[in-house]
Structures are given as structure tokens and as C-alpha cells.
């Protein structure tokens, strides 16, 4: 099924995974929560791994490039990835180019959407006006139902005259439209057993049902795979650009308007103010040259090197690099109703924020596994280093004579008491881990994990934390009493216990933060005051997680059931 992004494609398909969106904008980024909220002061977002490298963004990933998506919820599975996995893990594997002759493939789809307003069962103009009269909106009534207050009675009959004349405005369809979305993807791949390559290019234009709202995505991916004897190399490079204009007037501004009010005057011109300066017309604001637009550019490169010196042993190194830039510009026309009653030199506003982020993720692991008779085992040891650098800056301006030009050069000043703002954050972490698993006759399963994680976001006295987990399983379908069953094809009981930490907190939580005053120079230099005290003893948050469940497949795997608690 066509989906706007990978996150939307997971919605409703995985038990225990909640995917919600707080915005109706086209292509809006949803939030993902696995098994509820496990923290009160940290991020609840799960760890995202794309081809084994963290730091990726599901919403910038082309859904056509995805081979599989797995969600790790229990302690034993998630603990492999350490403190970042306290809120669960989403593991994404992308498609790899296939060997063979040069092949071209194209995938395109068109979609149409419109707003479903059936839940808005609202009164018409006559009903709303009568409801207001009877509910006392115009004041007390006499024994004949007549409004006692002279001014309110005159207002009521003025509105009633318009209704009798046929006025019944349906405000909710004013900002709406039939939205068209089209997506095009071109894939090129080929190669031989030693070297394979793939190139994917995608363009998507997603219109919103609100006028002035849409989202355009352009992205490309290059995959290279090289294999010679015991050595493998794979590299994936992805670059994507997103542009997203948004509607400047919320839909709620239209839905709460009264049907006995008209947005037009007797000449068909759009009014700025309705009802003798008491009600502002949202359609007036909608046609102004205000705008709310954001764009983002993302570059990601994942390199994986693998060497197999002996049978059963694997040495693997991964390096991921990700850099992105996003900016949001908002302009409110000086003619907008927000500025009615405001000084002419302060009418109109402009705001721009820009965010830049660069992250590095490097890891190395050594694994060894073997099977001896009915005994199967596997051990993995490794280390990981991660660094994230981000910058956030922005400013606002006010005072526009006209909305013909929105550039800050045409503004009059900064808002009173405000100035440009900027912040710089840096986070680093290091992890060391060992995990293993053992199976006896593929019936009885045991796995364990122990790791030590250190992060710069915690106090200097407690930068490292040790976490552990273990799990057991029983493959009942491999027991004699079920092995020959024609009904039960697969039945596994499992239990896990662990205490993953959580490092998803702000970079400066453990540090003292100072505010500098530049307005008052002095002979000693900059004046500063502590705005937040740090805590050098800040420790890791711990989460005790237990999970018990089973997996069942019946009737040649036609029926599958999974339950977790």
C-alpha cells in the first residue's frame, strides 16, 4: 500500500507500538512510542537503526527501499543496543542490489484525498441563531420569548433578517480542496558476484487538503557492494531534500465561525472584520501574503567492512556519518487581523529558525559461533563510539509597511525585549558490550547481555553505567509430543528480564548554564548569572523490564498469533 513515510507504514500493524501525529499537515512526522511511556523527563522516542547504524530518520527513508522492519520490545532484545534502547528499538534493513544485467525499474502512484467532514454535524444558520436566543446568549427573555436587552435584540433581528434572506455560510469548505499526490521512483541496479551497484531516485509531491499546504520530497540513494573471498564491503549514500509550505490559518478558525455570518460584503469583496468590529474574518487572513514554510536537506553515509578469518568468526566495522540542515520561515502580513489595534510600526512579523546537526557513529564487533552435536552457541563482543553536534539559531523581526516584501531588510525592528538567539550542543558516548546465546537441541534457549555505557550528558562523577539482561525460551514444536503435529507448526514460550538505562536527555542537563548580559558592558568583561545549576552526580535512569510471551503458528503457518505481557 502507498504510504507517506516508513512510520506511517507501521501504523496499526505492530502490537505495543503507538504511532500518533499531532499535525494534519501533509507528510507530518508522527511520534512513535513502544510499550507506553517509560520516563517522565527524557525522550520517549525509540532507537532507530538503519542497516545497523544509528542516527537515521525513518521519515527521510524511501519506503520503496525498505526490505524489512523489526521492532525489539523485550529487555533481552533491546539490551543489545544499550542505553539508547530504553524506549525500544526499530531495526530497518534496506534492499540490496541484486547481481545480473543492468536493470531499470520504475514505480509510480497517484492518490486523491479530500476532507471527511461527516463528524462535524453542526447547526445551520437558523438553528444556531434560535439556539443562541433560547440559551440566553442575547440576555433574558420575557414571557413571549422576546429579548429584553434593546441592543442585543437589535443584533438578533439583524442576524435573523440575513438568515431569512437565505444566508447560511458553510465556513469549513472555504480553506479546503481536493488534494492530489503523485510519487515517482526510478531504480537502476546490476553487477556480478563480486561487485553490485544500485541507484534509486524518488520524487514525491504530497498536497494537503488545506489550501497552501503541501510537501515535496526529492531523494536519491547509491548502494555499492563488493565481495572478494573473505572480505565484504558495503556503502550506502543517501541525500534528500524536503520543502513543506504550511497553511497560515488553522482549520479551527473556520470551523468555529457562525453560519449566519458572511465572509463577503454586498459587492462580493472579502471582509476583514465581521459584526461591527467584533468578529475577525479568517478568510481575510487566509488570502494575505503570509506564509509558513520549512525545508530540510539531509546527507547520510553508512560504510560496513566485514572480514571472516576462520569458519564461524566474523569481524565487522561500521561507520556512519549523518549531517542535516533544516530551516523554518514564518511571515505574517501587516494586514492580518492579528495586528488590528497595533502601532503601524509594529505591524507584520517575520521569524526564521535554523537547525544544523552532524553525527558520527563508529563500531567494531567480533563474533564467533558454532554447533557441536545438539549444542549451538554464539558470542559477540564489541565497542561503539558516538558523537552528535547540533546548532540552533533564530531571530524575529517586526514592522512592515507592506506585505509585498517579507525580507527582514524591510522590517522596522526586533520585537521589544528580544534579540537573536543561538545554542550549541555536543554529546558523546562510548559503549562496550558482550552478549551470547546458547541452544540445546534447538529446544531450550538461553541468551545474556552485559554492557557498559558512558555518556557526556551525565555528571562527571557518574558517566558510566553497567546494564544487563537475560532471556530464556522453549521451542515446544521441537518436542516429541508436537514434532509430528499437523496443526501446530511453531510454538515458542519466552521470558526476558533486564535493566536498560536511558541517556535520552538534554546535553546540558548535568552542567551549570550561564546567561550572559551584553547590554551593560563593564571593565571586567561580560556579566553573567547562573540560570541553571548543574549536577555533577547526575546518574543514569534505570528501567526494570520484564517480558513473557509466546509465538504460535497453526495450519501450515496460515494462522499466526503472538502475545506479550
Buried (B, 14 or more C-beta within 10 A) or exposed (E): EBEBBBBBBBBEEBEBBBBEBEEBBBBBBBEBBBBEEBBEEBEBBBBBBBBBBBBBBBBBBBBBBBEEBEBBBBBBBBBBBBBBBBBBBBBBBBBBBEBEEEEEEEEEEEEEBEBEEEEEEBBEBBBBBEEBBEEEEBBEBEEEEEBEEEEBBEBBEEBBEBBEEEBBBBBBEBBBBEBEBEBBBBBBBBBEEEBBBBBBBBBBBBBBBBBBBBBBBBBBBBBBBBBEEEEBBBBBBBBBBBBBBBBBBEBEBBBEBBBBBBBEEEEEEEBBEBBEEEBBBBBBBBEBBBBBBBBBBBBBBBBBBBBBEEEEEBBBBBBBBBBBBBBBBBBBBBBBBBBEEEEEEBBBBBBBBBBBBBBBBBBBBBBBBEEEEEEBBBBBBBBBBBBBBBBBBBBBBBBBBEBEEBEBEBBBEBBEEEEEEEEEBEBBBBBBBEBBBBBEEEBBBBBBBBBBBBBBBBBEEBBBBEBBBBBBBBBBBBEEEBEEEEEBBBBBBBBBBBBBBBBBBEBBBBBEEEEEEEEEEEEEEEEEEEEEEBBEEBBBBBBEBEBEBBBBBBEEEEEEEEEBE
